[in-house]
Amino acid sequence: MIEINGLTKTYGQHTVVDDLTFNCSSGEVLGFLGPNGAGKSTTMKMITGFVSATAGTASVCGHDVGNDAIAARRRIGYLPEGAPSYPEMTPGSFLQFVADIRELSGSRRKERIDEVVARLHLEPVIDQTIDTLSKGFKRRVGLAQAILHDPDVLILDEPTDGLDPNQKHEVRDLINSMAKDKLIVISTHILEEVEAVCNRAIIIANGSILADDTPQSLAATSRYHNSVRIILHSDGRFDEIRSAVEQLASVTEVESIRNESTIIAMTKTSSERQSGYDAWRDITELAKTKGWDDVSAQQESGRLDEVFRQITGGASA
């Protein structure tokens, strides 16, 4: 549904996006990750036709963004960074305006407006001017206009920016509910968001793709993959438990977080565990033997933030 081939953007001598090539299909929720200045927003602007490419091509549902721009844009819903809108309009009048642009009419028009207003809980502010809304409500108005025409491709630049935890949860539920038969591309610096809603992640830095995989596969390359987090509900035996865990043959390294009463035990690699080394098994058996009734343990799947820093050379998302 999106085909990118050699996409490049330069400003003078500065290359912002450097020869990107990737394809996306229906049913994918793609997390587009990178440190500030990596080229994420510029790539999205080129895909949507708001910025012209210096070189390369982008097509949406078979329509070239450069040569067949209107047809491509008909298939796209776009939430830009900052959710720009007309501040003097109300959410109601703004959505009517967008419905005009999207050529929605009759019962379909009313159904779509009613649905997005309800799904994004805009009823309390529907007649209030946009410039008086909170950042969170402005973001929700921006998301409402992006999905109003029920597009095949949805491109969202920081969709939960400015939302409180409950609102973020609602937006993630909305994304999950739409994901089955759409392509959704999300640019975000919130790695938790990628793990919550995305089934694919592309990491870019300096305009180039550094990784392209599922979030789970990327997290599995973390040194914390399959590590065991041990939480002490009382601090009296912290040193004793740490020392005992360090002696286990299946444990390669132990980290202490005393202020959280937590010990993290790193484990052997997958091939070594097949030889009988299993930190989770050994730690749970040790806890039973020692009578550590005030201890709980959980196995980690890996940390995407650590993998991100490693891939991008220590940059923050």
MOLINLIN-V605195 format. One record per residue. N is the residue number from 1. D_FIRST is the distance of its C-alpha to the first C-alpha in Angstrom with 1 decimal. Layout:
N	D_FIRST
N	D_FIRST
This chain:
1	0.0
2	3.8
3	6.6
4	10.0
5	13.2
6	16.6
7	16.0
8	19.5
9	21.5
10	25.3
11	28.0
12	31.2
13	31.8
14	29.6
15	26.1
16	23.9
17	20.6
18	21.4
19	19.2
20	16.1
21	13.8
22	11.0
23	7.5
24	5.8
25	5.1
26	6.3
27	9.9
28	9.9
29	12.1
30	12.2
31	15.6
32	16.0
33	19.7
34	22.4
35	25.9
36	26.7
37	26.0
38	23.5
39	20.9
40	18.5
41	19.0
42	19.1
43	15.7
44	14.3
45	16.4
46	15.2
47	11.5
48	12.9
49	15.4
50	18.4
51	19.5
52	19.4
53	18.8
54	21.9
55	20.2
56	16.9
57	13.7
58	10.4
59	7.9
60	5.6
61	4.5
62	7.1
63	9.4
64	11.3
65	12.3
66	15.8
67	16.6
68	14.7
69	14.8
70	15.7
71	13.1
72	10.4
73	12.5
74	13.0
75	9.6
76	10.4
77	13.2
78	14.9
79	17.9
80	19.5
81	22.1
82	25.3
83	23.9
84	25.7
85	27.0
86	30.2
87	33.1
88	35.5
89	33.3
90	33.3
91	30.2
92	31.0
93	31.4
94	28.3
95	26.1
96	27.9
97	27.2
98	23.4
99	23.6
100	25.3
101	22.6
102	19.9
103	22.3
104	22.8
105	26.2
106	28.7
107	28.4
108	24.7
109	25.3
110	28.0
111	26.1
112	23.2
113	25.6
114	27.8
115	25.1
116	23.7
117	27.3
118	28.3
119	25.5
120	26.1
121	29.9
122	30.4
123	33.4
124	36.1
125	34.9
126	33.5
127	36.4
128	36.9
129	36.0
130	33.0
131	35.2
132	37.4
133	34.7
134	34.3
135	31.5
136	30.0
137	30.1
138	28.7
139	25.7
140	25.4
141	25.7
142	22.8
143	20.6
144	21.9
145	20.8
146	17.3
147	16.8
148	19.3
149	17.1
150	15.1
151	11.6
152	8.3
153	7.4
154	10.7
155	12.1
156	15.6
157	18.2
158	21.1
159	20.6
160	24.0
161	26.0
162	29.4
163	29.2
164	31.9
165	31.4
166	31.3
167	28.8
168	26.5
169	26.8
170	26.0
171	22.8
172	21.7
173	22.6
174	20.5
175	17.4
176	18.2
177	18.8
178	15.4
179	13.4
180	13.6
181	11.0
182	8.9
183	7.1
184	10.2
185	11.2
186	15.0
187	17.3
188	20.7
189	24.0
190	24.9
191	24.5
192	25.7
193	22.7
194	20.3
195	22.6
196	22.6
197	19.0
198	16.6
199	15.8
200	14.8
201	16.5
202	16.4
203	19.8
204	20.5
205	23.9
206	25.2
207	21.8
208	21.1
209	19.2
210	22.0
211	20.4
212	17.2
213	18.0
214	18.4
215	20.8
216	23.3
217	23.4
218	23.9
219	26.6
220	28.3
221	29.1
222	31.2
223	34.9
224	35.1
225	33.1
226	35.5
227	38.1
228	40.4
229	41.1
230	44.7
231	45.7
232	49.5
233	50.7
234	53.9
235	54.6
236	57.9
237	56.7
238	53.9
239	55.5
240	56.7
241	53.3
242	51.7
243	54.4
244	54.1
245	50.3
246	50.7
247	53.0
248	50.4
249	49.5
250	45.8
251	45.5
252	44.8
253	45.0
254	45.8
255	44.8
256	47.0
257	46.0
258	49.4
259	48.7
260	46.2
261	48.5
262	45.6
263	45.7
264	42.7
265	43.3
266	40.9
267	40.9
268	40.8
269	37.7
270	36.2
271	38.3
272	41.4
273	40.9
274	40.9
275	44.4
276	45.5
277	44.6
278	43.0
279	43.5
280	42.4
281	44.9
282	47.6
283	47.4
284	47.4
285	50.4
286	52.1
287	51.7
288	53.4
289	56.2
290	56.9
291	56.7
292	54.1
293	53.7
294	52.6
295	49.6
296	46.0
297	43.3
298	39.5
299	37.2
300	34.4
301	31.0
302	30.8
303	30.1
304	26.8
305	28.7
306	31.0
307	28.3
308	26.6
309	30.0
310	30.7
311	27.4
312	27.7
313	31.5
314	32.7
315	30.7
316	30.0
317	26.6
